[in-house]
């Protein structure tokens, strides 16, 4: 990572045993110094990561207390560990995790810091707790290089391949993606479901507009005599237009009220498909009501305009 950090445009570079949203994950139990595990109970458990000292700065993971790894955490120094907030709440609810020691295999690691929680698998899945060991105090089977740079990140790939080949020509470089691409890939099932629901919603909206138009057209046809009488008695076209339009919008409003009530009842079932949208999101409801109201108004305009243009003499002769 030091060679990568020296490339033009690179601001930070770090290594980690498993990147978020990469499909890689490692979980392991550990022990806490001074605590015995009761019989027939499982010991402390969490997601384990092996990271280089600049990984947290590269990923901009916030430090909550203590410190993160530094360049001073080298071979020969005291083995240290960093935990996230979820692991701290689970096993050190009193907030006294800093300074305690944990063990995974041989030797103990002193906890020197606590960082924010990283959503590792999915945006809608919260980590149950993670702990980090620093290279070279711990070894990893696989290491991923994470780079933060200005400009187009794809432009760095050839230079990084060159640096990797300079170390060992047999080392492969693969699965090169930006974090945005990884996040989008992790959301593929939700995105497909959202697209499908969107298409079905558009079909439903079209059917609703056609239905409103058909019902209102039939109502105007059946009420032709009333409209003719109003016009014969001196009603203006604008008054007839408003009357028919109002009747159609009342029907649409009743449908919207029922639809909003049903949506509020079913929204919790769809909450897992709508990341960042709560079941009672007022902006979403207001937008939906506005769009449906606008479509209903357009569907009502044609029958209402046609009713206002009725010729009383022709209509009476027809009746």
C-alpha positions as CSV (number, residue, x, y, z in Angstrom):
1,X,0.0,0.0,0.0
2,X,3.0,2.3,0.5
3,X,3.9,2.1,-3.2
4,X,0.3,2.8,-4.2
5,X,0.1,5.7,-1.8
6,X,3.0,7.3,-3.7
7,X,1.2,7.3,-7.0
8,X,0.1,10.7,-8.4
9,X,-3.4,11.7,-7.3
10,X,-3.6,9.1,-4.5
11,X,-4.4,10.7,-1.1
12,X,-4.8,7.5,1.0
13,X,-4.3,3.8,0.5
14,X,-4.8,0.9,2.9
15,X,-5.3,-2.8,2.9
16,X,-8.0,-5.0,4.4
17,X,-8.7,-8.7,4.5
18,X,-12.3,-8.3,3.3
19,X,-13.8,-5.2,1.6
20,X,-17.4,-4.0,2.3
21,X,-19.9,-5.2,-0.4
22,X,-17.3,-7.5,-1.9
23,X,-19.0,-10.7,-0.8
24,X,-16.1,-11.5,1.5
25,X,-16.7,-11.9,5.1
26,X,-15.0,-13.6,8.0
27,X,-16.4,-14.2,11.4
28,X,-14.7,-15.7,14.4
29,X,-15.0,-16.1,18.1
30,X,-12.6,-14.5,20.6
31,X,-12.0,-14.4,24.3
32,X,-11.8,-11.5,26.7
33,X,-9.1,-11.5,29.3
34,X,-10.5,-12.1,32.8
35,X,-13.8,-13.4,31.6
36,X,-14.8,-17.0,31.6
37,X,-17.4,-18.4,29.3
38,X,-20.3,-20.1,31.2
39,X,-20.9,-23.8,30.4
40,X,-23.1,-24.5,27.4
41,X,-22.8,-20.9,26.2
42,X,-21.0,-19.5,23.2
43,X,-18.1,-17.1,23.7
44,X,-17.8,-13.6,22.3
45,X,-18.2,-13.5,18.5
46,X,-17.8,-10.9,15.8
47,X,-16.6,-10.1,12.3
48,X,-12.8,-10.1,12.1
49,X,-10.8,-7.9,9.8
50,X,-7.0,-7.7,9.3
51,X,-6.1,-4.1,8.2
52,X,-3.1,-1.9,7.5
53,X,-2.6,1.1,9.6
54,X,-4.1,3.7,7.1
55,X,-7.2,1.7,6.2
56,X,-9.6,3.7,8.5
57,X,-8.4,7.0,7.0
58,X,-8.8,5.7,3.5
59,X,-12.4,4.5,4.1
60,X,-13.1,7.6,6.3
61,X,-14.4,5.4,9.1
62,X,-15.0,7.7,12.1
63,X,-13.1,7.3,15.3
64,X,-15.4,7.3,18.3
65,X,-12.9,6.9,21.1
66,X,-9.2,6.1,21.7
67,X,-7.1,5.8,18.5
68,X,-6.9,3.9,15.3
69,X,-3.8,2.1,14.0
70,X,-0.7,4.1,13.2
71,X,2.6,3.6,11.5
72,X,4.1,2.9,15.0
73,X,2.1,-0.4,15.2
74,X,4.8,-2.5,13.6
75,X,6.4,-5.9,14.3
76,X,7.8,-6.0,17.8
77,X,5.3,-3.5,19.2
78,X,2.4,-4.5,21.5
79,X,-0.3,-6.2,19.5
80,X,-3.3,-4.0,19.3
81,X,-6.9,-4.2,18.2
82,X,-9.7,-1.8,17.2
83,X,-13.4,-2.6,17.7
84,X,-16.6,-1.0,16.3
85,X,-19.4,0.5,18.3
86,X,-21.7,-2.5,18.0
87,X,-19.2,-4.9,19.4
88,X,-18.4,-2.5,22.2
89,X,-22.1,-2.2,23.2
90,X,-22.5,-6.0,23.1
91,X,-19.5,-6.9,25.3
92,X,-18.6,-3.7,27.1
93,X,-21.9,-2.0,27.7
94,X,-20.3,0.1,30.5
95,X,-18.1,1.8,27.9
96,X,-14.8,0.5,29.3
97,X,-13.5,-1.4,26.3
98,X,-10.4,0.8,25.7
99,X,-7.4,-0.8,27.4
100,X,-9.0,-4.3,27.7
101,X,-7.3,-7.3,26.0
102,X,-8.9,-9.9,23.7
103,X,-7.4,-13.1,22.4
104,X,-8.0,-15.0,19.1
105,X,-5.7,-18.0,19.0
106,X,-2.3,-17.4,20.6
107,X,-1.5,-14.1,22.3
108,X,-3.5,-11.1,23.4
109,X,-4.4,-7.9,21.6
110,X,-5.0,-4.7,23.5
111,X,-8.0,-2.6,22.4
112,X,-6.8,0.9,21.7
113,X,-9.8,2.4,19.8
114,X,-13.4,2.2,18.9
115,X,-14.7,3.2,15.4
116,X,-18.0,3.6,13.7
117,X,-20.0,0.7,12.4
118,X,-19.5,-0.3,8.7
119,X,-22.3,-1.9,6.7
120,X,-20.3,-4.7,5.3
121,X,-22.8,-7.0,3.5
122,X,-25.9,-4.9,2.6
123,X,-27.1,-1.4,3.2
124,X,-30.1,-2.8,5.0
125,X,-28.1,-5.2,7.2
126,X,-26.5,-4.0,10.4
127,X,-23.3,-5.5,11.5
128,X,-23.5,-7.4,14.8
129,X,-20.0,-6.2,15.7
130,X,-16.5,-6.3,14.2
131,X,-12.9,-6.2,15.5
132,X,-9.8,-5.3,13.6
133,X,-6.2,-6.5,13.9
134,X,-3.3,-4.6,12.3
135,X,-0.7,-5.9,9.9
136,X,1.8,-7.4,10.7
137,X,0.4,-8.4,14.1
138,X,-2.0,-10.7,12.3
139,X,-1.9,-12.5,9.0
140,X,-4.6,-12.7,6.3
141,X,-5.0,-15.2,3.5
142,X,-6.3,-12.4,1.2
143,X,-5.6,-8.7,1.2
144,X,-7.5,-6.1,-0.7
145,X,-6.1,-2.7,-1.5
146,X,-8.4,0.3,-1.0
147,X,-7.4,3.6,-2.7
148,X,-8.8,7.1,-2.3
149,X,-7.8,9.5,-5.0
150,X,-8.9,12.6,-6.8
151,X,-10.1,12.4,-10.4
152,X,-11.0,9.3,-12.3
153,X,-10.1,6.2,-10.2
154,X,-10.0,4.0,-13.4
155,X,-6.9,6.0,-14.5
156,X,-5.0,4.6,-11.6
157,X,-5.5,0.9,-12.5
158,X,-2.5,0.7,-15.1
159,X,-0.1,2.3,-12.6
160,X,-1.2,0.0,-9.8
161,X,-0.7,-3.1,-12.1
162,X,2.8,-1.8,-12.8
163,X,3.6,-1.4,-9.1
164,X,2.1,-4.9,-8.3
165,X,4.2,-6.5,-11.1
166,X,7.3,-4.8,-9.7
167,X,6.8,-6.6,-6.4
168,X,5.9,-10.0,-7.9
169,X,4.8,-10.7,-11.5
170,X,2.9,-13.7,-10.4
171,X,0.5,-11.7,-8.1
172,X,-2.9,-11.3,-9.8
173,X,-4.9,-8.1,-9.7
174,X,-8.6,-8.7,-10.1
175,X,-12.1,-7.6,-9.1
176,X,-11.2,-3.9,-9.5
177,X,-14.3,-1.8,-8.7
178,X,-15.2,1.5,-7.1
179,X,-17.1,1.5,-3.9
180,X,-20.1,3.0,-5.7
181,X,-20.1,0.0,-8.1
182,X,-19.9,-2.4,-5.2
183,X,-22.8,-0.7,-3.4
184,X,-24.9,-0.8,-6.5
185,X,-24.1,-4.5,-7.1
186,X,-25.2,-5.3,-3.5
187,X,-28.5,-3.6,-4.1
188,X,-29.3,-5.5,-7.4
189,X,-32.2,-7.6,-6.0
190,X,-33.8,-4.5,-4.5
191,X,-33.2,-2.5,-7.7
192,X,-34.8,-5.3,-9.8
193,X,-37.8,-5.5,-7.4
194,X,-38.1,-1.7,-7.5
195,X,-38.1,-1.6,-11.3
196,X,-40.7,-4.3,-11.4
197,X,-42.9,-2.5,-8.9
198,X,-42.3,0.7,-10.9
199,X,-43.5,-0.9,-14.1
200,X,-46.6,-2.3,-12.4
201,X,-47.3,1.0,-10.8
202,X,-47.2,2.8,-14.2
203,X,-49.6,0.2,-15.6
204,X,-51.9,0.7,-12.6
205,X,-51.7,4.5,-13.1
206,X,-52.7,4.1,-16.7
207,X,-55.6,1.8,-15.9
208,X,-56.7,4.3,-13.2
209,X,-56.7,7.1,-15.7
210,X,-58.6,5.1,-18.3
211,X,-61.1,4.0,-15.6
212,X,-61.7,7.6,-14.4
213,X,-62.1,8.8,-18.0
214,X,-64.6,5.9,-18.8
215,X,-66.7,6.4,-15.7
216,X,-66.8,10.2,-16.1
217,X,-67.7,9.9,-19.8
218,X,-70.5,7.5,-19.0
219,X,-71.7,9.9,-16.2
220,X,-71.7,12.8,-18.7
221,X,-73.6,10.7,-21.3
222,X,-76.3,9.8,-18.7
223,X,-76.6,13.3,-17.5
224,X,-76.9,15.0,-20.9
225,X,-80.4,16.1,-20.2
226,X,-79.4,17.8,-17.0
227,X,-76.5,19.6,-18.7
228,X,-78.8,20.7,-21.5
229,X,-81.4,22.1,-19.1
230,X,-78.6,24.0,-17.2
231,X,-77.3,25.5,-20.5
232,X,-80.8,26.4,-21.6
233,X,-81.5,28.2,-18.4
234,X,-78.3,30.3,-18.9
235,X,-75.5,28.3,-17.3
236,X,-72.1,29.3,-18.7
237,X,-69.7,26.8,-20.2
238,X,-67.3,27.4,-17.3
239,X,-70.0,26.4,-14.8
240,X,-70.7,23.2,-16.6
241,X,-67.0,22.5,-16.9
242,X,-66.5,23.0,-13.2
243,X,-69.5,20.8,-12.3
244,X,-68.4,17.8,-14.3
245,X,-64.7,18.3,-13.3
246,X,-65.7,18.5,-9.6
247,X,-67.7,15.3,-9.9
248,X,-64.8,13.5,-11.4
249,X,-62.3,14.8,-8.8
250,X,-64.6,13.8,-6.0
251,X,-64.5,10.2,-7.3
252,X,-60.7,10.4,-7.7
253,X,-60.3,11.8,-4.2
254,X,-62.3,9.0,-2.6
255,X,-60.0,6.5,-4.5
256,X,-56.9,8.3,-3.3
257,X,-58.1,8.3,0.4
258,X,-58.7,4.5,0.2
259,X,-55.4,4.0,-1.6
260,X,-53.4,6.0,1.0
261,X,-55.0,4.1,3.8
262,X,-54.2,0.8,2.2
263,X,-50.6,1.9,1.4
264,X,-50.1,3.0,5.0
265,X,-51.2,-0.5,6.1
266,X,-48.9,-2.4,3.7
267,X,-45.9,-0.1,3.7
268,X,-44.2,-2.0,6.5
269,X,-44.2,-5.1,4.4
270,X,-42.3,-3.2,1.6
271,X,-39.9,-1.4,4.0
272,X,-37.1,-3.9,3.2
273,X,-37.3,-3.0,-0.5
274,X,-37.2,0.7,0.1
275,X,-33.8,1.6,1.6
276,X,-33.8,5.1,3.1
277,X,-37.6,5.4,2.9
278,X,-39.6,5.0,6.1
279,X,-43.1,3.4,6.2
280,X,-44.5,6.9,7.1
281,X,-42.4,9.0,4.7
282,X,-44.6,12.1,4.2
283,X,-42.7,13.3,1.1
284,X,-43.4,10.0,-0.7
285,X,-47.1,10.1,0.2
286,X,-47.4,13.7,-0.8
287,X,-45.7,13.0,-4.2
288,X,-47.9,10.0,-4.9
289,X,-51.0,12.0,-4.1
290,X,-49.9,14.9,-6.3
291,X,-49.1,12.6,-9.3
292,X,-52.3,10.6,-9.0
293,X,-54.3,13.8,-8.5
294,X,-52.7,15.4,-11.6
295,X,-53.4,12.3,-13.7
296,X,-57.0,12.2,-12.5
297,X,-57.4,15.8,-13.4
298,X,-56.2,15.2,-16.9
299,X,-58.5,12.2,-17.2
300,X,-61.5,14.4,-16.1
301,X,-60.8,17.3,-18.5
302,X,-61.8,15.7,-21.7
303,X,-65.3,14.6,-20.6
304,X,-65.8,17.9,-18.8
305,X,-64.8,20.0,-21.8
306,X,-67.0,17.9,-24.1
307,X,-70.0,18.4,-21.7
308,X,-69.5,22.1,-21.6
309,X,-69.6,22.2,-25.5
310,X,-73.0,20.5,-25.8
311,X,-75.4,22.3,-28.1
312,X,-78.8,22.5,-26.3
313,X,-80.9,22.3,-29.4
314,X,-79.1,19.3,-30.8
315,X,-79.1,17.5,-27.5
316,X,-82.8,18.1,-26.9
317,X,-83.7,16.9,-30.4
318,X,-81.6,13.7,-29.6
319,X,-83.3,13.2,-26.3
